[in-house]
């Protein structure tokens, strides 16, 4: 006999109990001299009721006892027999026994239910503790990794900032993505340029996109989180979706942290972090991104400005440097801005005097590679602040160095000459000697033109040759 199951209809139990009582009554039919099994020490009707009380509870035990009484009365009526006068006593004893066994059964059932509920609760708490331990383990690993990275993080950050000063927009954007991946842990991030005339944002660079196979290249600046960031010049974090209903309606699941990219006084685009480990999403990562964007802003502004002026076809294929027309256009832009900002600017002209001699010994291409190496030395010495161009002849380089006055330009010129002369230039195993002369000029007045500044630097260069 199986215990009662929760949710089973009571009518089904009642039918089962009636069937059991009838089955005992069928057996009792063959004992006409003992209706109700009132004679003897064993009474199947009472035993059945006790078993029912133990299995189903006291109420079902009483119901079984009632069905048994009806069956016994039916048998007695069918055979024309009378129930013994001793029947009330066994019935009363059966009622008491059913009640006591039912009480015991109910008590044990409640205790069992409480034990099961406690077990379920403990299992649930254990599962929660496991998840908390896992989260704490991940957080601890993140902290340990963060501490271990502190030794080389400054060096890495410095090298990436140097890349931002290369005036190459592609490299600058790649450096921002690399810093985002390294310091924030982003496994998938992208940079989008805002095109207000087209009312959209265009994909320009990404990390982790190749594996994802995403083909999106344009996003509208209305109805998207990226557009919201550009329009409001605000940082978006996914936790804002819990309290900002308009942002929640625009969410498509691709934005974890989205930050505006500024170039000067305008919002150029956005940096969007789309995937990152859960343990890395915290306030530290958001602030680290703010630091990265603040460090990247000056170099990125110059790279964007440089990219708008210099075209790929104007780049020398050997040196990788832009030509004189790009220098002139960039200088005019700088002067126009400095008239408003009242800043300083220096122009330097370097000439490799023995270029033709080097070309005769090592070849024209190798001689031009010396020009390229000098340009790299200028950029390294200026910490990426200077912009280097070809000047009017192949042997000459022009350098635009913002925020540098006459004294600074003089010191930088001496430093450059010292580094060129102290560097051991070689072509394979053969030593090469470079003869470099240098002239410079610093902006001395708001009305000074580009031609006047270049002429002053060239005059000083000519004086150095005398």
FENBEL-V254812 format. One record per residue. N is the residue number from 0. RES is the residue in one small letter. PHI is phi in whole degrees, 0 to 359 (NA if undefined). PSI is psi in whole degrees, -180 to 180 (none if undefined). BURIAL is 1 if it has 9 or more other C-alpha atoms within 8 Angstrom, else 0. Layout:
# FENBEL-V254812
N_RES_PHI_PSI_BURIAL + N_RES_PHI_PSI_BURIAL
This chain:
# FENBEL-V254812
0_x_NA_121_0 + 1_x_273_148_0 + 2_x_294_158_0 + 3_x_294_140_0 + 4_x_257_142_0 + 5_x_294_138_0 + 6_x_91_-7_0 + 7_x_284_134_0 + 8_x_299_137_0 + 9_x_300_-34_0 + 10_x_299_-34_0 + 11_x_293_-41_0 + 12_x_295_-41_1 + 13_x_298_-40_1 + 14_x_295_-39_0 + 15_x_296_-45_0 + 16_x_297_-40_1 + 17_x_296_-39_1 + 18_x_295_-41_0 + 19_x_297_-43_1 + 20_x_295_-41_1 + 21_x_295_-38_1 + 22_x_298_-43_0 + 23_x_295_-36_1 + 24_x_294_-36_1 + 25_x_299_-42_0 + 26_x_295_-40_0 + 27_x_295_-25_1 + 28_x_299_-30_1 + 29_x_275_5_0 + 30_x_238_73_0 + 31_x_295_-24_0 + 32_x_276_-3_0 + 33_x_222_63_1 + 34_x_295_131_1 + 35_x_80_2_0 + 36_x_50_45_1 + 37_x_281_-18_1 + 38_x_263_135_0 + 39_x_109_174_0 + 40_x_271_-15_0 + 41_x_244_126_0 + 42_x_238_108_1 + 43_x_301_-35_0 + 44_x_298_-46_1 + 45_x_293_-42_1 + 46_x_300_-42_1 + 47_x_300_-44_1 + 48_x_296_-37_1 + 49_x_293_-42_1 + 50_x_297_-41_1 + 51_x_296_-42_1 + 52_x_297_-40_1 + 53_x_292_-38_1 + 54_x_276_-45_1 + 55_x_252_-21_1 + 56_x_119_167_1 + 57_x_294_-34_1 + 58_x_293_-40_1 + 59_x_290_-30_1 + 60_x_297_-44_1 + 61_x_296_-39_1 + 62_x_296_-42_1 + 63_x_297_-40_1 + 64_x_296_-39_1 + 65_x_294_-44_0 + 66_x_299_-40_1 + 67_x_297_-40_1 + 68_x_297_-41_0 + 69_x_295_-41_0 + 70_x_296_-43_1 + 71_x_296_-42_1 + 72_x_296_-36_1 + 73_x_294_-42_0 + 74_x_295_-45_1 + 75_x_298_-41_1 + 76_x_292_-37_1 + 77_x_292_-32_0 + 78_x_260_2_0 + 79_x_69_32_0 + 80_x_258_163_0 + 81_x_247_145_0 + 82_x_284_140_0 + 83_x_296_152_0 + 84_x_292_-14_0 + 85_x_276_-1_0 + 86_x_298_-41_1 + 87_x_301_-34_0 + 88_x_293_-51_0 + 89_x_300_-35_1 + 90_x_295_-44_0 + 91_x_297_-43_0 + 92_x_297_-38_0 + 93_x_296_-40_1 + 94_x_298_-44_1 + 95_x_296_-44_0 + 96_x_296_-44_1 + 97_x_301_-44_1 + 98_x_298_-48_1 + 99_x_296_-48_1 + 100_x_297_-37_1 + 101_x_296_-41_1 + 102_x_298_-45_1 + 103_x_297_-43_0 + 104_x_298_-44_1 + 105_x_297_-39_1 + 106_x_297_-46_0 + 107_x_296_-37_0 + 108_x_296_-44_0 + 109_x_297_-42_0 + 110_x_296_-40_0 + 111_x_294_-40_0 + 112_x_296_-43_0 + 113_x_297_-39_0 + 114_x_297_-42_0 + 115_x_293_-42_0 + 116_x_297_-40_0 + 117_x_296_-40_0 + 118_x_296_-43_0 + 119_x_298_-43_0 + 120_x_297_-43_0 + 121_x_296_-39_0 + 122_x_296_-42_0 + 123_x_296_-45_0 + 124_x_297_-37_0 + 125_x_296_-41_0 + 126_x_297_-42_0 + 127_x_296_-41_0 + 128_x_296_-38_0 + 129_x_297_-43_0 + 130_x_294_-39_0 + 131_x_294_-42_0 + 132_x_298_-41_0 + 133_x_297_-43_0 + 134_x_295_-42_1 + 135_x_295_-37_0 + 136_x_296_-42_0 + 137_x_295_-42_1 + 138_x_295_-40_1 + 139_x_296_-41_0 + 140_x_298_-40_0 + 141_x_296_-42_1 + 142_x_294_-42_0 + 143_x_298_-42_0 + 144_x_294_-39_0 + 145_x_296_-41_0 + 146_x_294_-42_0 + 147_x_293_-27_0 + 148_x_279_-16_0 + 149_x_298_-28_0 + 150_x_294_-39_0 + 151_x_250_2_0 + 152_x_292_-39_0 + 153_x_295_-43_0 + 154_x_298_-45_0 + 155_x_296_-43_0 + 156_x_297_-41_1 + 157_x_297_-43_0 + 158_x_295_-37_0 + 159_x_290_-37_1 + 160_x_295_-34_1 + 161_x_298_-39_1 + 162_x_298_-36_1 + 163_x_297_-25_1 + 164_x_274_7_1 + 165_x_281_-7_1 + 166_x_67_10_1 + 167_x_261_112_1 + 168_x_297_-40_1 + 169_x_298_-45_0 + 170_x_293_-37_1 + 171_x_296_-44_1 + 172_x_294_-39_1 + 173_x_297_-36_1 + 174_x_294_-39_1 + 175_x_297_-44_1 + 176_x_295_-38_1 + 177_x_294_-41_1 + 178_x_294_-38_1 + 179_x_297_-42_1 + 180_x_291_-39_1 + 181_x_284_-46_0 + 182_x_267_-19_0 + 183_x_250_-21_1 + 184_x_86_16_1 + 185_x_293_129_1 + 186_x_264_-13_1 + 187_x_208_116_1 + 188_x_212_161_1 + 189_x_208_160_1 + 190_x_238_132_1 + 191_x_237_131_1 + 192_x_267_133_1 + 193_x_277_129_1 + 194_x_242_89_1 + 195_x_298_-31_0 + 196_x_292_-24_0 + 197_x_255_-1_0 + 198_x_55_45_1 + 199_x_208_171_1 + 200_x_242_133_1 + 201_x_251_136_1 + 202_x_291_128_1 + 203_x_240_-28_0 + 204_x_198_149_1 + 205_x_206_159_1 + 206_x_232_126_1 + 207_x_89_1_1 + 208_x_283_-29_1 + 209_x_298_-44_0 + 210_x_291_-33_0 + 211_x_283_-25_0 + 212_x_69_28_0 + 213_x_284_134_0 + 214_x_251_7_0 + 215_x_291_130_0 + 216_x_235_-14_0 + 217_x_226_141_0 + 218_x_228_138_1 + 219_x_292_147_1 + 220_x_273_4_1 + 221_x_243_135_0 + 222_x_82_11_0 + 223_x_233_153_1 + 224_x_294_-37_1 + 225_x_300_-43_1 + 226_x_295_-38_1 + 227_x_299_-41_1 + 228_x_296_-43_1 + 229_x_295_-47_1 + 230_x_294_-34_0 + 231_x_258_-4_0 + 232_x_50_48_0 + 233_x_231_155_1 + 234_x_272_135_1 + 235_x_254_136_1 + 236_x_230_144_1 + 237_x_300_-24_0 + 238_x_293_-19_0 + 239_x_292_-19_1 + 240_x_295_-23_1 + 241_x_287_-24_0 + 242_x_238_-2_0 + 243_x_237_102_0 + 244_x_295_-42_0 + 245_x_301_-40_0 + 246_x_293_-37_1 + 247_x_298_-35_1 + 248_x_290_-29_0 + 249_x_275_-13_1 + 250_x_293_133_1 + 251_x_239_8_0 + 252_x_86_6_0 + 253_x_257_0_0 + 254_x_241_120_1 + 255_x_256_-55_1 + 256_x_226_129_1 + 257_x_231_127_1 + 258_x_234_143_1 + 259_x_287_146_1 + 260_x_251_118_1 + 261_x_261_144_1 + 262_x_227_98_1 + 263_x_74_-122_0 + 264_x_255_11_0 + 265_x_236_159_0 + 266_x_271_112_1 + 267_x_280_-35_1 + 268_x_181_-156_1 + 269_x_222_152_1 + 270_x_254_125_1 + 271_x_240_121_1 + 272_x_267_117_1 + 273_x_258_-30_1 + 274_x_218_137_1 + 275_x_198_155_1 + 276_x_300_144_1 + 277_x_301_-39_0 + 278_x_294_-20_1 + 279_x_271_-10_1 + 280_x_276_102_1 + 281_x_203_179_0 + 282_x_296_-33_0 + 283_x_301_-45_0 + 284_x_296_-40_1 + 285_x_296_-43_1 + 286_x_291_-35_0 + 287_x_296_-39_1 + 288_x_296_-38_1 + 289_x_297_-40_0 + 290_x_296_-44_0 + 291_x_300_-46_1 + 292_x_293_-36_1 + 293_x_294_-41_0 + 294_x_291_-33_1 + 295_x_280_-23_1 + 296_x_304_-51_1 + 297_x_298_-49_1 + 298_x_296_-38_1 + 299_x_292_-38_1 + 300_x_299_-44_1 + 301_x_292_-36_1 + 302_x_293_-40_1 + 303_x_295_-44_1 + 304_x_296_-43_0 + 305_x_297_-41_1 + 306_x_293_-31_1 + 307_x_286_-21_0 + 308_x_261_-42_1 + 309_x_266_130_1 + 310_x_252_154_0 + 311_x_300_-35_0 + 312_x_289_-14_0 + 313_x_265_8_1 + 314_x_268_132_1 + 315_x_293_127_1 + 316_x_292_-21_0 + 317_x_269_-50_0 + 318_x_272_-23_1 + 319_x_75_17_0 + 320_x_253_146_1 + 321_x_286_164_1 + 322_x_268_-177_1 + 323_x_299_-43_1 + 324_x_304_-36_0 + 325_x_291_-37_1 + 326_x_301_-47_1 + 327_x_296_-43_1 + 328_x_295_-41_1 + 329_x_293_-39_1 + 330_x_296_-41_1 + 331_x_295_-39_1 + 332_x_297_-44_0 + 333_x_297_-43_0 + 334_x_295_-39_1 + 335_x_297_-40_0 + 336_x_289_-39_0 + 337_x_291_-26_1 + 338_x_296_-30_1 + 339_x_275_-40_0 + 340_x_271_-12_0 + 341_x_57_44_0 + 342_x_264_-171_0 + 343_x_240_159_1 + 344_x_204_140_1 + 345_x_238_144_1 + 346_x_241_128_1 + 347_x_239_141_1 + 348_x_239_119_1 + 349_x_252_139_1 + 350_x_232_127_1 + 351_x_274_95_1 + 352_x_297_-34_1 + 353_x_259_35_0 + 354_x_298_-45_1 + 355_x_296_-38_1 + 356_x_295_-42_0 + 357_x_296_-39_1 + 358_x_295_-36_1 + 359_x_291_-30_0 + 360_x_272_-45_0 + 361_x_249_-7_1 + 362_x_100_150_1 + 363_x_297_-40_1 + 364_x_296_-43_0 + 365_x_294_-36_1 + 366_x_297_-40_1 + 367_x_291_-28_1 + 368_x_292_-29_1 + 369_x_296_-39_0 + 370_x_300_-43_1 + 371_x_298_-42_1 + 372_x_292_-36_0 + 373_x_296_-41_1 + 374_x_298_-41_1 + 375_x_295_-38_0 + 376_x_296_-37_1 + 377_x_297_-46_1 + 378_x_294_-39_1 + 379_x_295_-43_0 + 380_x_293_-34_0 + 381_x_272_4_0 + 382_x_57_37_1 + 383_x_81_4_1 + 384_x_279_-31_1 + 385_x_276_149_1 + 386_x_243_129_1 + 387_x_248_137_1 + 388_x_225_161_1 + 389_x_287_147_1 + 390_x_257_-148_1 + 391_x_286_-26_0 + 392_x_237_164_0 + 393_x_296_-27_0 + 394_x_276_-2_1 + 395_x_245_143_1 + 396_x_238_144_1 + 397_x_244_139_1 + 398_x_237_127_1 + 399_x_258_122_1 + 400_x_235_101_1 + 401_x_289_158_1 + 402_x_58_39_0 + 403_x_227_125_1 + 404_x_265_-170_1 + 405_x_296_-43_1 + 406_x_296_-43_0 + 407_x_296_-39_0 + 408_x_294_-39_1 + 409_x_296_-44_1 + 410_x_295_-41_0 + 411_x_295_-38_0 + 412_x_297_-44_1 + 413_x_296_-40_0 + 414_x_297_-42_0 + 415_x_295_-44_1 + 416_x_298_-39_1 + 417_x_295_-42_0 + 418_x_290_-38_0 + 419_x_296_-42_1 + 420_x_286_-27_0 + 421_x_271_-12_0 + 422_x_280_137_0 + 423_x_269_103_0 + 424_x_272_132_0 + 425_x_222_148_0 + 426_x_241_104_0 + 427_x_60_-116_0 + 428_x_258_2_0 + 429_x_264_133_0 + 430_x_283_139_0 + 431_x_237_145_1 + 432_x_243_125_0 + 433_x_256_131_1 + 434_x_252_111_0 + 435_x_241_131_1 + 436_x_245_158_1 + 437_x_213_139_1 + 438_x_227_151_1 + 439_x_215_162_1 + 440_x_209_144_1 + 441_x_243_148_1 + 442_x_298_123_1 + 443_x_247_-9_0 + 444_x_199_154_0 + 445_x_294_-26_0 + 446_x_268_2_0 + 447_x_291_133_1 + 448_x_267_171_0 + 449_x_296_-40_1 + 450_x_296_-40_0 + 451_x_293_-39_0 + 452_x_293_-44_1 + 453_x_294_-37_1 + 454_x_294_-40_0 + 455_x_296_-43_1 + 456_x_293_-38_1 + 457_x_290_-36_1 + 458_x_296_-42_1 + 459_x_293_-33_1 + 460_x_296_-43_1 + 461_x_295_-35_1 + 462_x_294_-32_0 + 463_x_291_-23_1 + 464_x_280_-19_0 + 465_x_286_none_0
